[in-house]
Amino acid sequence: MKAIILAAGKGTRMRDLTKEIPKPMLPVHGRPILEHIVEGLVAHGIRDLCIVTGWHAETIEEHFKDGSALGARIQYRRQVVQDGTGKAPEVARDFVGNDDFLLTYGDILVHPETYGRMLHRWSEGPFGGLLTVTAGEDVTKGGINFFNERFELTRLVEKPSPAEVELLRSEGWLKPGQPAWYNAGIYVFAPVLFDFTARLQKSPRGEFELTDAISNMVASGHVVAGLEIQGRWVDVRDPEVLASLQQEAATHPSPS
């Protein structure tokens, strides 16, 4: 199993904090966010990594070098045009080759055991993809995922409007008392994913969306497994989240 870490974005919601460094290099508990991710992957046997860089790419590349200091083998690919999550993995397609790969954003922190659980779930396949989710109540906050009794993806609705939420309720997709399953931003894919990212059209937001590729995979008959994140899951999306992680450092020796 290989891994691609998407770390090309500027992280504009971090404001001045990312003026000189990319968001995945912001410190959490004294080390870059990205370093926690790399160490978690290596701890579960995923050593061949490709980091997709962009904004201040040299900062990441100079810090990690070839990855040997962390027990990894790291390659880099530059994403020159940042036109959406659907195209970002494609710059590492040659790195993947014919292998399955874990895909994560470079600003998401989880317990390292999460990667191990993902590999175990993947082994129960065959699957074309695996999508991790977290449970929530507010159905307007992000992409909602729907699963069958085997917890395999049947439908994905990206950031539904209030009208779409009401339609989902009336059609029985959203049921009272049941959680909404939100995309947690960590995946496993077979190389077939690239057949679908290659055919993506831009979304109404003007970007190529990874979730559109996943929806098209399901529509074409590929099985995409679901897995609920257990324990800690942090999307380090803004200065407030970063500050809360830094404040808790004294009582929690590691965020992962």
NUZADO-351865 format. One record per residue (C-alpha): z, y, x. Coordinates in steps of 0.02 Angstrom, whole numbers, plus 32768, in hexadecimal, padded with zeros to 4 digits. Example, Ala and Ser with C-alpha at 12.3 -4.5 7.8 and 13.67 -1.06 7.14 Angstrom:
81867F1F8267 81657FCB82AC 
//
This chain:
800080008000 7FD180AC803F 800B81567FFE 7FBC82007FE3 802E82977FDA 7FE283337F8C 802483CA7FEB 7F9584477FEA 7FD284C77F6B 801E856F7F91 80AA855D7F12 809686097EC5 813085F57E57 819885F57EF6 815E86A97F11 818786EB7FC1 81D686457FF5 812985FB8012 80DA86938061 80E08645810D 80FB858B80EA 80BB850F8067 813384E17FDC 814C842B8015 8193846E80B9 821F84D08064 82C8848C809C 83368421802E 83D883E4807E 839C84238126 82F383CA8127 824983EC80D8 822B83A6802A 819883478072 820482F280F4 827482A8806D 81D882628019 8191821780B9 823781C580E5 8246817B8036 81998130803F 81B580E880ED 825A809C80B4 81F880338038 81737FF980B0 80EE807C808C 80C380BA813A 800B80E98130 800E819880E8 7F8E822080CE 7FCE82D180AE 7F5283428057 7F6F83F0809D 7F2B849C8076 7F9A85358076 7FE1854A8126 7FA68499814C 7FD384A98203 808C84BB81D8 808E840D818C 801D83BF820E 8081840482A1 812683CB8255 80F883178230 806F82FC82B3 803C824382AD 80D98213824D 811C819D82D3 81C281FB82DF 81E381C4822B 819B8115823B 80FA814581E2 8041814F820B 800981F681C5 7F59823881B0 7F2882E08167 7E9D832080F9 7E7E83D680D0 7E5F840A801C 7DF584A68037 7DD484CC7F80 7E6C84B37F12 7E1C84937E69 7E98841F7E16 7EFD83807E24 7E6783157DF6 7E06833F7E93 7E96834A7F0F 7EA2828D7F31 7DE682827F51 7DF382D47FFB 7E56823A8032 7DDE81BB7FE9 7DA581808094 7E5C816680C4 7E7A80F7802B 7DE280898044 7DF87FED7FD9 7EB57FF37FD5 7F2C801C7F48 7F8E80BB7F64 8026811B7F29 800381D17EFD 808A82557EF5 809683117EF3 80EC835A7F8A 817283B47F27 81BF83257EC2 826282D77EFC 82A0822E7EBE 831681A67EF9 82B681407F7B 82D780A77F0E 825980F17E94 81CB80C67F0B 820C80137F17 821280047E59 816080457E4F 81237FC17EC9 817D7F397E66 81307F747DC2 80857F7C7E14 80977EC77E4C 80A77E937D94 7FF17EC87D76 7F5E7EC47D88 7F5C7F7E7D61 7EE180087D82 7F6D80867D8E 802780A37D7B 807081447D34 812881737D44 817E81D17CB8 822182247C8B 826C822F7BDD 828082D77B87 829C832A7AE1 822F83C67AE2 817F83877AC2 812B842B7AF3 8160842D7BAA 80DC83BE7BF9 8066832D7BE6 80A382AA7B6A 807D81F47B89 8079816A7B06 809180B27B2E 8080800A7AD8 81077F847ACF 80DF7F4E7B82 80F980027BBC 804280167BE4 7FF080BE7BC6 7F8F80D17B25 7F7B818D7B1A 7F9F822A7B7E 7FA882D97B33 7FB383687BB0 802483FA7B7E 800B83EE7AC1 800C848B7A58 8085849A79C4 7FF684697950 7FCE83D179BA 8086839F79BA 808883A478FC 7FEA833C78F5 803782BC796C 80CE82B278F9 806782A1785B 7FFD821878A9 809981B978DF 808581CE799B 8127823279A7 81B581DC794B 826282247925 82E781EA799E 826C81AB7A20 825B82047AC8 81C182607B00 818282147BA2 815282997C21 80E482807CB8 815582797D53 80C982997DD0 80D181F97E37 804E81717E21 800180D37E67 7F4680B97E5A 7EC2803B7E85 7E2A808B7EDA 7DD080857E32 7E24812C7E0E 7D9E81827E76 7D1681447DFF 7D6981B17D7C 7D98824A7DE4 7CE382537E1D 7CAA826B7D69 7D2B82EB7D35 7CFA838A7CD9 7D6484277CE5 7DEC84377C62 7E0484D47BF4 7E7685127C82 7DDF85107CF5 7E2184827D60 7DFE83CA7D7C 7E94836E7D32 7ED682C87D74 7F1882A27CC6 7E6582A97C82 7E3282247D01 7EC681B87CCB 7E9881CC7C13 7DE581997C3A 7E2481007C99 7E8680C77C01 7DF180E97B8E 7D85807D7C00 7DFC7FEA7BF3 7E627FFB7C92 7F1A7FD67C7A 7F8E80627CB4 8043802A7CBE 80D6809B7C99 817C80A47CF5 8212810F7CC7 826281697D59 831681307D6E 839481AA7DB3 836782477E0F 82C0829E7DF2 82A883527E2A 820A83B97E1C 822C84437E9B 81C284BC7E38 821585657E4E 829985C47EB3 8321859B7E34 830B84DF7E48 830584F27F05 83A5855A7F04 840084D97E9A 83D184507F16 840C84B77FA8 84B184E17F52 84DB842A7F34 84BB83F97FEA 857484008012 859F83787F94 84FF83107F98 84C882DE8047 841782B48011 83A882E67F7C 834A82437F7F 
//
